[in-house]
Amino acid sequence: MNERPDPRFDRRTFLHLASATALASCAGGNSSTAPPVPASSPTAVPTPIVTSAATSQPTSSASPVSTPTASATATAVPTATAVPTPTAAPTATAKPTATAKPTATPSAAATATPTPVSTTVPSPTGTYLVIANNTSFPNSAVYVYAIGFIPNSNPLTSAYITNNGTLVPAGNSLVPPLTLAATGDTIVPMPYITSARVWISLGAPLQLGDGMQPGFGSNTPQLYDWFELNYGQSGSGTGSLFINTTQVDMFGLPITLQINWAGGSQTVGVPNGQRAAIFAAMRADPVLTNLIVSSGGTDLRVMAINHGIDSGLVPATYLDAYIDAVWSYYTTNTLQYAQSTARVVGGNLVFTGAISTSVAQPTSSQAIGGVNAVGTVSPFLTAGLNRGTLIPATGVNNAGQQPDNTAADFYQTTPTNAYSKIFHQYNLNNLAYGFSFDDFGGFSSTVAPPTTPTSITATLSAF
């Protein structure tokens, strides 16, 4: 079992959103499901793996082992020049205390001291993070860590959020969890933070800090998951948020995110009651069933296909038959995309016209993690190979002209990325991050409100 920390966070999920406008113009983005992307959106943001402040360097995740040559470059969130007027913190709703499920005993490693509860501190950004626990675990057995980077720090400095909304450099110490309220919701003032993961563990704490993060396999007995966000300040002084749930690496907990802002709201994620359905669907697939990690009769998580390939649980040829078919088809047929045409010449898919590039045939792992190509060609091909939409077929709505952004055409081929298909089936509004660049065309769980959000409510559903 390969338990190495995942270095592939960020660039392939929501953090290449600086190119979202270009993607929408080339991809015909689904504006009805994807919120508008402010012009000041960040480019790439590094991985929120906590390291020494003196040596912390950005890495990428949810990206392939072979990194595309056209990856975006990390840029700092603009320096805050105007602090919005603090808004009143949301009112916490009390809930009855539930009995905790039995869980694995925490390891003997030292645990960091949690920060004290505070729900009355004004938010310097006007935004509050709300943790709503609807599981059978009491708040005292729920561990939440918000870890990212201090905006504009040079060198880039890893830090964690405390209950009073401050960013504390992580240094070489273990990162402490937030202290949840005894009952009801926990409200935390939200500071600006770059490339953050909000980790949530049930029953036992996680060991996070100094480059440590939990593994995906059976050597990590906790129930845990996370969501991702990047929160900076736009040129107009309003908050610029990009946030999403993700299954690019794994799925463990049913989390929904409700983002509220003046005049709008959007909720994404895995809703109440769908965790069991997701695991049942995975078990029904003869390959995906191998990705389920259980302990003592409890399903802990399902790993993503690439981690299954790395661990020898999924054949490395998982998507090869479809990739071969695409390369064979465009040996004698012409692909049309973004004012360009492409054909396979000498084993490479060669684009001419507005785009001039040559793309080597990817492996299954590279197709799932992100095809090595320049500009929008990488997300276009990655999405098409995972969704099975690159070869026109009877009933396909775009017959010959790419990309095909008609959801009814997705996942109809054999093979296809069945893992991603399941999450799109059970996530709210069929929006999910099942593979790298799953946001192509507007089908991911990314939320990018047009103005400063007032609250981010992360709800842990019962299961």
C-alpha positions as CSV (number, residue, x, y, z in Angstrom):
1,M,0.0,0.0,0.0
2,N,1.5,3.3,-1.1
3,E,1.1,5.7,1.8
4,R,3.3,8.5,0.7
5,P,1.9,12.1,1.2
6,D,0.1,13.3,-1.9
7,P,2.1,16.1,-3.6
8,R,-0.5,16.8,-6.2
9,F,-2.8,19.3,-4.6
10,D,-4.3,22.5,-6.1
11,R,-3.3,23.2,-9.6
12,R,-5.6,20.7,-11.2
13,T,-8.6,21.4,-9.0
14,F,-9.8,25.0,-8.5
15,L,-6.5,26.7,-8.5
16,H,-6.0,27.2,-12.2
17,L,-9.1,29.3,-12.2
18,A,-7.2,32.4,-13.5
19,S,-7.7,30.8,-16.9
20,A,-11.4,30.2,-16.3
21,T,-12.4,33.1,-18.6
22,A,-10.3,31.6,-21.4
23,L,-11.6,28.2,-20.7
24,A,-15.2,29.4,-20.8
25,S,-14.7,31.1,-24.2
26,C,-13.1,28.0,-25.6
27,A,-15.2,25.5,-23.7
28,G,-18.6,27.1,-23.9
29,G,-18.8,27.1,-20.0
30,N,-22.1,26.2,-18.4
31,S,-23.0,29.5,-16.9
32,S,-26.2,28.2,-15.4
33,T,-24.2,25.9,-13.0
34,A,-20.9,27.7,-12.6
35,P,-20.8,31.1,-10.8
36,P,-19.1,34.0,-12.5
37,V,-15.4,34.2,-12.1
38,P,-14.0,37.6,-11.1
39,A,-11.3,39.0,-13.4
40,S,-8.9,39.0,-10.4
41,S,-9.1,35.3,-9.8
42,P,-5.8,33.7,-8.7
43,T,-3.7,31.7,-11.0
44,A,-2.1,28.7,-9.4
45,V,-1.7,28.2,-5.7
46,P,0.7,25.9,-4.0
47,T,-0.1,22.9,-1.8
48,P,-1.1,23.6,1.8
49,I,1.2,21.0,3.2
50,V,2.5,22.5,6.4
51,T,6.3,22.9,6.3
52,S,8.9,25.1,8.0
53,A,8.3,28.7,7.3
54,A,11.9,29.1,6.3
55,T,11.8,26.2,3.7
56,S,8.2,26.1,2.6
57,Q,7.9,25.8,-1.1
58,P,4.8,25.4,-3.2
59,T,4.0,22.0,-4.8
60,S,1.1,20.9,-6.9
61,S,-1.5,18.3,-6.3
62,A,-4.4,16.8,-8.0
63,S,-2.1,16.9,-10.9
64,P,-0.4,14.1,-12.9
65,V,2.9,12.5,-12.1
66,S,4.0,13.9,-15.4
67,T,3.5,17.6,-15.0
68,P,2.1,19.5,-18.0
69,T,4.5,22.1,-19.4
70,A,1.9,24.7,-19.5
71,S,1.0,24.8,-15.9
72,A,0.1,28.1,-14.3
73,T,2.6,29.9,-12.1
74,A,1.8,30.6,-8.5
75,T,1.1,34.2,-7.8
76,A,0.4,35.9,-4.5
77,V,-3.0,37.1,-3.5
78,P,-3.1,40.9,-3.8
79,T,-2.1,42.9,-0.7
80,A,-5.1,44.1,1.2
81,T,-5.5,47.8,0.8
82,A,-9.0,48.2,2.2
83,V,-10.6,46.2,4.9
84,P,-14.3,45.7,4.5
85,T,-16.5,46.8,7.4
86,P,-17.0,43.9,9.7
87,T,-20.3,42.2,9.6
88,A,-22.1,40.6,12.5
89,A,-21.2,37.0,13.0
90,P,-23.9,34.5,12.1
91,T,-25.9,33.1,15.1
92,A,-24.9,29.6,16.1
93,T,-27.8,27.2,16.2
94,A,-27.7,24.8,19.1
95,K,-28.1,21.1,18.4
96,P,-28.5,18.2,20.8
97,T,-25.4,16.3,21.7
98,A,-25.1,13.0,19.9
99,T,-23.3,9.9,21.0
100,A,-20.0,9.3,19.3
101,K,-19.5,6.3,17.1
102,P,-16.6,4.0,18.2
103,T,-13.4,4.9,16.3
104,A,-9.8,4.0,16.1
105,T,-7.6,5.0,19.0
106,P,-5.4,8.0,18.1
107,S,-1.8,7.3,17.7
108,A,0.7,8.0,20.5
109,A,2.1,11.0,18.6
110,A,1.8,14.3,20.3
111,T,-1.3,16.4,19.5
112,A,-1.3,20.1,19.3
113,T,-3.3,22.2,21.8
114,P,-6.5,23.5,20.2
115,T,-7.2,27.2,20.2
116,P,-10.0,28.6,22.4
117,V,-13.5,29.2,21.1
118,S,-14.5,32.6,20.0
119,T,-17.7,33.5,18.1
120,T,-17.8,37.2,18.8
121,V,-14.7,38.5,17.2
122,P,-15.5,40.7,14.1
123,S,-14.3,39.4,10.8
124,P,-11.6,41.6,9.2
125,T,-12.8,40.5,5.8
126,G,-16.5,40.5,6.5
127,T,-16.6,36.7,6.0
128,Y,-17.3,33.9,8.6
129,L,-16.5,30.2,8.4
130,V,-19.3,28.2,10.0
131,I,-18.8,24.5,11.0
132,A,-22.1,22.7,11.3
133,N,-21.8,19.1,12.7
134,N,-24.8,16.9,12.0
135,T,-23.0,13.6,12.4
136,S,-23.4,11.3,15.4
137,F,-20.1,12.4,16.7
138,P,-20.2,15.2,19.4
139,N,-18.4,18.4,18.6
140,S,-15.7,17.4,21.1
141,A,-14.9,14.5,18.8
142,V,-14.7,16.6,15.6
143,Y,-11.4,18.0,14.6
144,V,-11.1,20.8,12.1
145,Y,-7.9,22.3,10.8
146,A,-7.6,25.3,8.4
147,I,-4.2,25.3,6.9
148,G,-2.8,27.4,4.0
149,F,-0.3,30.2,3.3
150,I,0.0,33.8,4.4
151,P,-0.9,35.9,1.4
152,N,2.1,37.8,-0.1
153,S,4.6,36.1,2.2
154,N,8.1,35.8,0.8
155,P,9.2,33.1,1.2
156,L,5.8,31.6,1.1
157,T,4.9,30.9,4.8
158,S,2.5,28.1,5.8
159,A,0.0,29.1,8.5
160,Y,-3.2,28.0,10.2
161,I,-6.4,29.8,11.2
162,T,-7.3,30.2,14.9
163,N,-10.7,30.6,16.4
164,N,-10.3,34.4,16.5
165,G,-9.6,34.5,12.8
166,T,-5.8,35.2,12.9
167,L,-3.2,33.4,10.8
168,V,-0.4,31.9,12.8
169,P,2.8,30.7,11.1
170,A,3.0,26.9,11.4
171,G,6.7,26.7,11.8
172,N,7.9,23.1,12.7
173,S,5.1,22.4,15.1
174,L,2.0,20.3,14.8
175,V,-1.0,22.4,13.7
176,P,-3.7,22.6,16.4
177,P,-7.4,22.1,15.5
178,L,-10.0,24.7,15.9
179,T,-12.0,24.4,19.1
180,L,-15.6,23.6,18.3
181,A,-18.4,25.0,20.4
182,A,-19.7,22.5,23.0
183,T,-22.9,22.2,21.0
184,G,-24.3,23.8,17.9
185,D,-22.4,25.6,15.1
186,T,-18.9,26.9,15.5
187,I,-18.3,30.4,13.9
188,V,-14.8,31.6,13.0
189,P,-13.9,35.0,11.5
190,M,-12.3,34.3,8.1
191,P,-9.0,35.9,7.2
192,Y,-7.5,36.1,3.7
193,I,-5.5,32.9,3.1
194,T,-3.8,31.4,0.1
195,S,-4.2,27.8,-1.1
196,A,-6.0,26.4,2.0
197,R,-7.3,23.1,2.9
198,V,-9.8,22.7,5.7
199,W,-9.3,19.2,7.1
200,I,-12.1,17.5,9.1
201,S,-11.5,14.4,11.1
202,L,-14.1,12.4,13.2
203,G,-13.2,10.6,16.4
204,A,-9.5,11.2,16.4
205,P,-7.2,14.1,15.6
206,L,-5.0,14.2,12.5
207,Q,-1.2,14.7,12.7
208,L,-0.7,17.8,10.5
209,G,2.4,19.9,10.4
210,D,6.0,20.0,9.2
211,G,5.2,18.3,5.9
212,M,2.9,15.7,7.4
213,Q,-0.5,14.9,6.1
214,P,-2.6,11.7,6.4
215,G,-2.4,8.9,3.9
216,F,-5.2,7.5,1.8
217,G,-4.9,3.8,2.6
218,S,-5.5,1.5,5.5
219,N,-2.5,2.8,7.5
220,T,-4.7,5.9,8.3
221,P,-7.6,4.6,10.4
222,Q,-9.4,7.9,10.8
223,L,-12.5,9.1,9.1
224,Y,-11.5,12.3,7.5
225,D,-11.9,14.6,4.4
226,W,-11.3,18.2,3.4
227,F,-12.4,21.0,1.2
228,E,-10.2,23.6,-0.6
229,L,-10.3,27.4,-0.8
230,N,-8.4,30.4,-1.8
231,Y,-9.5,33.7,-0.4
232,G,-7.8,37.0,-1.4
233,Q,-8.8,40.6,-2.2
234,S,-9.8,41.8,-5.6
235,G,-8.6,45.0,-7.1
236,S,-11.8,46.7,-6.0
237,G,-11.2,45.8,-2.4
238,T,-13.9,43.1,-2.2
239,G,-13.2,39.5,-1.1
240,S,-12.3,37.1,-4.0
241,L,-13.1,33.6,-3.0
242,F,-12.7,30.3,-4.8
243,I,-13.8,27.2,-2.9
244,N,-14.8,23.7,-3.7
245,T,-15.4,20.2,-2.3
246,T,-13.2,17.7,-4.1
247,Q,-12.9,14.0,-4.8
248,V,-9.8,14.3,-6.9
249,D,-7.8,12.3,-4.3
250,M,-10.4,10.5,-2.3
251,F,-13.9,10.7,-0.6
252,G,-14.5,10.1,3.1
253,L,-17.1,12.4,4.5
254,P,-20.4,13.9,3.2
255,I,-19.6,17.6,3.3
256,T,-21.7,20.4,1.8
257,L,-20.6,24.0,1.4
258,Q,-23.1,26.9,1.4
259,I,-21.6,30.1,0.3
260,N,-23.7,33.3,1.0
261,W,-23.1,36.8,-0.4
262,A,-25.1,39.9,-0.9
263,G,-27.8,38.9,-3.4
264,G,-26.9,35.3,-3.8
265,S,-26.1,31.9,-2.4
266,Q,-24.8,28.5,-3.7
267,T,-24.5,25.1,-2.1
268,V,-22.3,22.3,-3.4
269,G,-21.0,19.0,-2.2
270,V,-22.3,15.5,-1.1
271,P,-25.7,16.0,0.5
272,N,-27.3,14.1,3.5
273,G,-27.9,10.4,2.8
274,Q,-25.7,10.0,-0.2
275,R,-22.5,8.6,1.4
276,A,-23.9,5.1,1.6
277,A,-25.2,5.3,-1.9
278,I,-21.7,6.3,-3.1
279,F,-20.0,3.4,-1.4
280,A,-22.7,1.0,-2.7
281,A,-22.1,2.2,-6.3
282,M,-18.3,1.8,-5.8
283,R,-18.8,-1.7,-4.5
284,A,-20.9,-2.6,-7.5
285,D,-18.1,-1.8,-9.9
286,P,-15.6,-4.7,-10.1
287,V,-12.6,-2.3,-10.3
288,L,-13.7,0.5,-8.1
289,T,-14.5,-1.8,-5.2
290,N,-10.8,-2.2,-4.7
291,L,-10.5,1.5,-3.9
292,I,-12.6,1.2,-0.7
293,V,-10.7,1.4,2.5
294,S,-12.5,0.0,5.6
295,S,-11.6,-0.7,9.2
296,G,-13.5,-2.8,11.7
297,G,-16.5,-2.9,9.4
298,T,-16.6,0.8,8.9
299,D,-16.0,2.3,5.4
300,L,-13.4,5.0,5.9
301,R,-12.9,6.3,2.4
302,V,-12.6,5.5,-1.3
303,M,-9.4,6.4,-3.0
304,A,-9.3,8.0,-6.4
305,I,-8.3,5.9,-9.4
306,N,-4.8,7.4,-9.7
307,H,-4.0,6.4,-6.1
308,G,-5.4,3.0,-6.9
309,I,-3.0,2.7,-9.9
310,D,-0.1,3.9,-7.7
311,S,-1.0,1.2,-5.1
312,G,-1.5,-1.6,-7.6
313,L,-5.3,-1.8,-6.9
314,V,-6.4,-0.6,-10.3
315,P,-4.8,-1.6,-13.6
316,A,-2.5,1.0,-15.0
317,T,-4.4,0.5,-18.3
318,Y,-7.7,1.6,-16.9
319,L,-8.5,4.1,-19.7
320,D,-6.1,2.9,-22.3
321,A,-8.7,1.4,-24.6
322,Y,-10.5,4.7,-25.0
323,I,-7.3,6.7,-25.3
324,D,-6.1,4.3,-28.0
325,A,-9.5,4.7,-29.8
326,V,-9.2,8.5,-29.7
327,W,-5.7,8.5,-31.1
328,S,-6.7,6.0,-33.8
329,Y,-9.8,8.0,-34.8
330,Y,-7.9,11.3,-35.3
331,T,-5.3,9.5,-37.4
332,T,-7.8,9.7,-40.3
333,N,-10.3,12.3,-38.9
334,T,-9.8,16.0,-38.0
335,L,-10.5,17.4,-34.6
336,Q,-11.8,20.9,-34.4
337,Y,-11.2,23.0,-31.3
338,A,-10.8,26.7,-30.5
339,Q,-10.2,27.9,-34.0
340,S,-7.7,25.1,-34.5
341,T,-7.6,21.7,-36.1
342,A,-5.7,18.6,-35.0
343,R,-4.6,15.2,-36.3
344,V,-2.4,12.4,-35.1
345,V,0.9,12.5,-36.8
346,G,3.8,10.3,-35.8
347,G,1.9,9.3,-32.6
348,N,1.3,12.9,-31.5
349,L,-1.9,14.9,-31.7
350,V,-0.7,17.9,-33.6
351,F,-2.7,21.2,-33.4
352,T,-2.5,23.9,-36.0
353,G,-4.2,27.2,-36.3
354,A,-4.9,29.5,-33.3
355,I,-3.2,26.8,-31.2
356,S,0.1,25.3,-32.4
357,T,1.3,22.4,-30.3
358,S,1.9,18.7,-30.3
359,V,0.5,16.3,-27.6
360,A,2.0,12.9,-26.9
361,Q,-0.5,10.1,-26.3
362,P,-1.1,10.0,-22.5
363,T,-1.2,7.0,-20.2
364,S,-4.3,6.4,-18.2
365,S,-2.7,8.0,-15.1
366,Q,-1.8,11.1,-17.1
367,A,-5.2,11.3,-18.6
368,I,-6.9,11.3,-15.2
369,G,-4.3,13.5,-13.6
370,G,-4.0,16.0,-16.4
371,V,-2.8,15.6,-20.0
372,N,0.6,17.2,-20.6
373,A,-0.3,20.0,-23.0
374,V,-0.2,23.8,-23.3
375,G,-3.0,26.3,-22.5
376,T,-6.6,25.1,-22.7
377,V,-5.6,22.0,-24.6
378,S,-4.7,20.2,-21.4
379,P,-8.1,20.7,-19.6
380,F,-9.9,20.1,-22.9
381,L,-8.2,16.7,-23.6
382,T,-8.3,15.7,-19.9
383,A,-12.0,16.3,-19.7
384,G,-12.7,14.6,-23.0
385,L,-10.7,11.5,-22.2
386,N,-12.3,11.1,-18.8
387,R,-15.9,11.9,-19.9
388,G,-15.6,9.9,-23.2
389,T,-16.6,12.8,-25.5
390,L,-13.7,13.1,-27.9
391,I,-15.1,10.7,-30.6
392,P,-18.4,11.9,-32.2
393,A,-21.1,9.2,-32.0
394,T,-24.7,8.9,-32.9
395,G,-26.7,11.1,-30.6
396,V,-23.7,13.3,-29.6
397,N,-24.9,16.9,-29.8
398,N,-21.8,18.5,-31.1
399,A,-21.0,16.0,-34.0
400,G,-17.5,16.8,-34.9
401,Q,-17.0,20.2,-33.3
402,Q,-15.2,20.1,-29.9
403,P,-15.6,20.4,-27.0
404,D,-18.8,18.5,-26.2
405,N,-20.2,20.2,-23.1
406,T,-23.5,18.4,-23.1
407,A,-23.7,16.5,-19.8
408,A,-26.0,13.8,-21.3
409,D,-23.1,12.7,-23.5
410,F,-20.7,12.2,-20.5
411,Y,-19.5,8.8,-19.3
412,Q,-21.3,6.8,-22.1
413,T,-18.2,5.0,-23.4
414,T,-16.5,1.8,-22.2
415,P,-14.1,2.4,-20.6
416,T,-14.9,5.7,-18.9
417,N,-14.0,7.3,-15.6
418,A,-16.7,5.5,-13.6
419,Y,-15.3,7.0,-10.3
420,S,-16.0,10.5,-11.5
421,K,-19.4,9.5,-12.9
422,I,-20.5,8.3,-9.5
423,F,-19.7,11.6,-7.8
424,H,-21.5,13.6,-10.5
425,Q,-24.5,11.3,-10.0
426,Y,-24.7,11.8,-6.2
427,N,-23.4,15.4,-5.7
428,L,-25.7,18.3,-5.5
429,N,-26.8,19.5,-9.0
430,N,-24.4,16.9,-10.4
431,L,-21.4,19.2,-9.8
432,A,-18.3,17.4,-8.6
433,Y,-14.5,17.3,-8.9
434,G,-13.9,13.7,-9.9
435,F,-10.6,14.2,-11.8
436,S,-8.2,17.0,-12.6
437,F,-9.8,19.7,-14.7
438,D,-13.3,18.5,-14.0
439,D,-14.2,22.2,-13.9
440,F,-13.9,22.3,-17.7
441,G,-17.2,23.5,-19.1
442,G,-18.6,24.4,-15.7
443,F,-19.3,21.0,-14.2
444,S,-17.2,21.1,-11.0
445,S,-18.2,22.0,-7.4
446,T,-16.3,25.2,-7.5
447,V,-18.0,28.3,-6.2
448,A,-16.6,31.8,-7.0
449,P,-19.1,34.4,-5.7
450,P,-19.0,37.8,-7.5
451,T,-18.5,39.8,-4.3
452,T,-17.4,39.4,-0.7
453,P,-19.1,36.3,0.8
454,T,-20.7,36.8,4.2
455,S,-20.5,33.2,5.3
456,I,-19.1,29.8,4.3
457,T,-21.0,27.1,6.0
458,A,-19.4,23.6,6.0
459,T,-22.0,21.1,7.0
460,L,-21.0,17.5,8.0
461,S,-24.0,15.4,7.2
462,A,-25.2,12.4,9.2
463,F,-24.3,8.9,7.9
